Amino acid sequence: MSRQLSWQPSSRWEPLTAGTGQATGGVWRTPGGEVVKRLVRGVTDPRHHAYWERQALVAESGVVTRTAGLRAPGWTGVERDADGITLRTAYVAPYDWAPEALAGALGRFSGCSVVEPAWGARDVLRDRLRTVERRGGWGALGGSSTPAIEELWTRREAALDALDALPRVPTHGDAHPVNLLGRDGDDVIAIDWEQFGLGPAGFDLGYLLLAVNAPLDELLAAHGGQAAAVRRGAVLTAAYTVVSRAAWSLTQPDSGDHVRLLRDLSPVVEQAVDHL
């Protein structure tokens, strides 16, 4: 009996990225203009933010194919085998979005009526903070810590409770401009739906705040929706995420820009304490 060969990309495909998602084994562009993403087996909890099959289930379900504000690209194939899953989509040409336009698109998406799937990410920030706890918390910040940061860490369960109390809305889960890629009129064609689910209002806006050079108030105005709830969700999400990234970066050979970003967003960290 011949041995079945493991999955391999075609030598004719152009690598686009090594893949940054925990379940991503690579991304390529084919000569015919398709984009091929390979998913590898990983986290099996369907509610965990890194559930390895979620992007395939998003494609198969069509749940975000026609949503306003933000939608998925055109899926052309989902192929499952013993080693993983191969996703095929039409190529999405990048568009140079203004931060406020992205915020507005996220706001329209959050207003869509979406039935929560059983495999949707549900507690992204809670999952991430549990990982931070297992790694020893924010101790690596040392002298860079502040009373506000220390209070955020001490009261993290209260912050998670506050997020749980907010309206639950559709969330992309990783609303970084590199994922908010293409354009269809005023709507964004987004890729990398690994962390899609229903999350607290303002969650996606908090992630966007960390990646663009725009004031929080301008992003909030462009986003729209329930202003108080969106602000609370965005501020708490951004604050806990930026401090966690900065603390992690100080354990790495190259800390990158995470500590600088933490300094730049210190007013948001202070606001987060107020929201508790």
C-alpha positions in Angstrom: 0.0 0.0 0.0 1.5 3.4 -1.0 1.8 6.0 1.7 -0.4 9.1 1.3 1.8 12.2 1.0 1.2 15.1 3.3 -0.3 18.3 1.9 2.2 20.6 0.1 1.7 24.0 -1.7 2.3 24.1 -5.4 5.7 25.3 -6.5 3.9 27.7 -8.9 2.2 29.6 -6.0 3.7 32.9 -4.8 4.1 33.1 -1.0 2.3 36.1 0.4 3.0 35.7 4.1 4.1 33.1 6.6 0.8 33.6 8.4 0.4 35.2 11.8 -2.7 33.3 13.1 -2.1 30.4 15.4 -3.7 28.0 13.0 -2.2 29.5 9.8 0.3 27.4 8.0 0.9 29.8 5.1 -0.7 32.0 2.5 0.0 32.0 -1.3 -1.3 33.6 -4.5 -1.9 31.3 -7.5 -1.2 32.2 -11.1 -4.9 32.3 -11.6 -5.4 35.1 -9.1 -6.7 33.1 -6.2 -5.4 33.4 -2.6 -4.8 30.1 -0.9 -4.6 29.9 2.9 -3.6 26.7 4.7 -5.0 26.0 8.2 -3.2 23.5 10.4 -4.6 21.7 13.4 -4.5 23.5 16.7 -6.9 24.6 19.4 -10.0 22.5 19.4 -12.2 24.5 21.8 -14.8 26.1 19.4 -15.2 29.1 21.7 -11.5 29.8 22.1 -10.2 32.8 20.1 -7.7 30.6 18.3 -10.0 27.7 17.3 -8.3 26.3 14.3 -11.3 25.5 12.1 -13.1 28.8 12.6 -12.0 30.5 9.3 -13.3 27.5 7.4 -16.6 27.5 9.2 -17.0 31.2 8.5 -16.5 30.5 4.8 -18.8 27.5 4.7 -21.6 29.2 6.7 -21.6 32.4 4.7 -22.3 34.3 7.9 -20.4 37.4 6.9 -20.7 37.2 3.1 -23.3 40.0 2.9 -22.9 41.9 6.1 -22.9 45.7 6.0 -19.7 47.7 6.8 -17.4 44.6 6.9 -17.7 41.4 4.9 -15.5 38.5 3.8 -14.0 38.1 0.4 -15.5 35.8 -2.1 -14.7 32.2 -1.0 -14.0 29.9 -3.9 -13.2 26.7 -2.0 -12.8 24.9 1.3 -10.9 21.6 1.1 -10.4 19.3 4.1 -7.8 16.6 4.4 -6.1 14.5 7.0 -3.5 17.3 7.8 -5.7 20.4 7.8 -7.9 22.7 5.7 -7.1 24.6 2.5 -9.1 27.9 2.0 -9.4 29.6 -1.4 -10.6 33.1 -2.0 -10.6 35.7 -4.7 -7.6 38.1 -4.5 -8.5 41.3 -2.6 -6.7 44.4 -3.9 -5.6 46.5 -0.9 -7.1 50.0 -0.5 -5.7 52.9 1.5 -8.4 53.4 4.1 -8.5 56.5 6.4 -8.8 55.4 10.0 -12.2 57.2 10.4 -13.6 55.3 7.4 -12.5 52.0 9.0 -14.1 53.0 12.3 -17.3 53.8 10.4 -17.3 50.4 8.7 -16.8 48.7 12.0 -19.7 50.6 13.4 -22.0 49.5 10.6 -20.8 45.9 10.9 -21.5 45.9 14.7 -25.1 47.0 13.9 -25.8 43.9 11.8 -28.1 41.2 13.0 -26.0 38.0 13.2 -27.1 34.8 14.9 -24.2 33.7 17.1 -22.7 30.4 15.8 -21.8 27.7 18.2 -18.2 28.0 17.0 -17.9 31.8 17.3 -15.2 33.3 19.5 -16.8 34.5 22.7 -14.2 35.6 25.3 -11.2 36.8 23.4 -9.9 39.2 26.0 -10.6 36.8 28.8 -8.7 34.0 27.0 -5.8 36.4 26.4 -5.6 37.6 30.0 -5.6 34.0 31.2 -2.6 33.4 29.0 -0.9 36.5 30.5 -1.7 35.2 34.0 0.0 31.8 33.2 3.1 33.7 32.1 3.4 35.7 35.3 1.3 38.8 34.6 2.7 42.2 33.8 5.7 41.9 36.0 8.2 42.4 33.1 7.1 46.1 33.0 9.0 46.8 36.2 9.8 50.5 36.5 7.6 51.2 33.4 4.5 50.3 35.5 2.2 53.0 36.8 -0.5 53.1 39.5 -3.1 53.0 36.7 -1.5 49.9 35.2 -1.3 48.2 38.6 -4.9 49.0 39.3 -5.9 47.5 35.9 -4.2 44.3 36.7 -5.6 44.1 40.2 -9.1 44.7 38.9 -9.0 42.7 35.7 -11.9 40.5 36.7 -14.1 43.6 37.3 -13.0 44.8 33.8 -14.1 41.5 32.2 -17.4 41.7 34.1 -17.9 45.2 32.7 -17.3 44.0 29.2 -19.7 41.1 29.7 -22.4 43.5 30.6 -22.1 45.5 27.3 -24.3 44.7 24.3 -23.0 41.8 22.3 -22.3 42.6 18.6 -20.6 41.0 15.6 -16.9 41.4 15.9 -14.1 40.6 13.5 -11.8 40.0 16.4 -8.5 41.3 14.9 -9.5 44.7 13.4 -6.0 45.7 12.3 -5.6 47.6 9.0 -3.7 44.7 7.4 -6.8 42.7 7.8 -9.2 45.4 6.8 -8.0 45.2 3.3 -10.2 45.8 0.3 -13.0 48.1 -0.7 -16.6 47.6 -2.0 -18.2 51.0 -2.1 -18.1 52.3 1.5 -17.7 48.8 2.9 -14.5 47.0 3.8 -13.5 43.5 2.5 -11.8 42.0 5.5 -9.6 38.9 5.7 -8.4 36.6 8.5 -11.7 35.9 10.3 -10.0 33.5 12.8 -11.4 35.4 15.8 -14.9 36.2 14.5 -17.8 36.0 17.0 -20.1 38.1 19.0 -18.2 40.3 21.5 -18.7 43.4 23.6 -19.6 46.7 21.8 -16.5 48.7 21.0 -14.2 45.6 21.0 -13.1 46.0 17.3 -12.7 49.7 17.7 -10.3 49.2 20.7 -8.1 47.0 18.4 -8.2 49.6 15.6 -7.1 52.3 18.1 -3.9 50.4 18.7 -3.0 50.3 15.1 -3.9 53.7 13.6 -2.7 57.3 14.3 -6.1 58.8 15.1 -7.6 60.2 18.3 -10.0 58.0 20.2 -12.8 60.6 20.1 -12.6 60.9 16.3 -12.8 57.2 15.9 -15.8 57.0 18.3 -17.6 59.8 16.3 -17.1 57.9 13.1 -18.1 54.6 14.6 -21.4 55.7 15.9 -23.7 53.4 17.9 -24.4 53.5 21.6 -21.7 56.0 22.5 -21.2 55.2 26.2 -21.1 51.4 25.6 -18.8 51.7 22.6 -16.4 54.0 24.5 -16.3 51.6 27.5 -15.7 48.6 25.3 -13.0 50.2 23.2 -11.2 51.8 26.1 -11.1 48.6 28.2 -10.1 46.4 25.2 -7.4 48.8 24.1 -5.9 49.3 27.6 -5.6 45.7 28.6 -4.3 44.8 25.1 -1.6 47.5 24.9 -0.3 46.8 28.4 -0.2 43.0 27.8 1.6 43.5 24.6 4.2 45.8 26.2 4.8 43.4 29.1 5.3 40.5 26.7 7.6 42.5 24.4 10.0 43.2 27.3 10.6 39.4 27.5 11.7 39.3 23.8 15.1 40.1 22.2 13.4 43.0 20.4 10.6 44.8 22.2 9.5 46.6 19.0 7.2 49.6 19.4 4.9 48.1 22.1 6.4 50.1 25.0 6.3 53.3 23.0 2.7 52.7 22.1 1.9 52.1 25.8 3.4 55.5 26.6 1.4 57.1 23.8 -1.8 55.6 25.0 -1.4 56.3 28.7 -4.5 58.6 28.6 -6.5 55.5 27.4 -5.1 53.4 30.3 -6.2 56.2 32.7 -9.7 56.2 31.1 -9.9 52.5 31.5 -9.4 52.8 35.3 -12.2 55.4 35.3 -14.5 52.9 33.5 -14.0 50.4 36.3 
